[in-house]
């Protein structure tokens, strides 16, 4: 098949991508605090869950 492209406008000129903006110091500290809390909860939450399961098991004994 033949496609007629004569009436089509040319594509826009190529523009390089702009670099992504960096985080500010406050945003970096907030992100580090959130990651730190998640790591602590990753360690503490299973221990707390097992303690609760143990308490429930003792109730039904």
C-alpha positions as CSV (number, residue, x, y, z in Angstrom):
1,X,0.0,0.0,0.0
2,X,1.1,3.5,-0.7
3,X,0.7,6.1,2.1
4,X,0.9,9.8,1.1
5,X,2.9,11.8,3.7
6,X,3.2,15.0,1.6
7,X,0.7,16.9,3.7
8,X,2.1,16.0,7.1
9,X,4.1,18.6,9.1
10,X,7.7,17.7,9.9
11,X,8.3,16.3,13.4
12,X,9.4,18.8,16.1
13,X,13.1,19.2,16.6
14,X,14.8,16.8,18.9
15,X,15.3,18.0,22.5
16,X,17.6,16.2,24.9
17,X,16.0,15.1,28.2
18,X,16.5,17.4,31.1
19,X,18.2,15.8,34.1
20,X,15.9,14.8,37.0
21,X,15.8,17.3,39.8
22,X,17.8,16.3,42.9
23,X,16.3,15.9,46.3
24,X,16.8,18.8,48.8
25,X,18.6,18.2,52.0
26,X,15.3,18.1,54.0
27,X,13.8,15.6,51.5
28,X,16.9,13.4,51.9
29,X,16.6,13.4,55.7
30,X,12.9,12.6,55.5
31,X,13.4,9.8,53.1
32,X,16.2,8.4,55.3
33,X,14.0,8.6,58.4
34,X,11.2,6.7,56.6
35,X,13.5,4.0,55.4
36,X,15.0,3.7,58.9
37,X,11.6,3.3,60.5
38,X,10.6,0.7,57.9
39,X,13.8,-1.3,58.6
40,X,13.2,-1.2,62.3
41,X,9.6,-2.3,61.8
42,X,10.8,-5.1,59.5
43,X,12.7,-6.5,62.4
44,X,10.3,-5.7,65.3
45,X,6.9,-6.5,63.7
46,X,7.5,-10.2,63.2
47,X,8.6,-10.6,66.8
48,X,5.5,-8.7,68.0
49,X,3.3,-10.9,65.7
50,X,4.8,-14.1,67.1
51,X,4.2,-12.7,70.7
52,X,0.5,-12.1,69.9
53,X,0.1,-15.5,68.3
54,X,1.7,-17.1,71.4
55,X,-0.7,-15.1,73.7
56,X,-3.7,-16.2,71.6
57,X,-2.5,-19.8,71.7
58,X,-2.2,-19.6,75.5
59,X,-5.8,-18.3,75.7
60,X,-7.2,-21.3,73.8
61,X,-5.2,-23.9,75.8
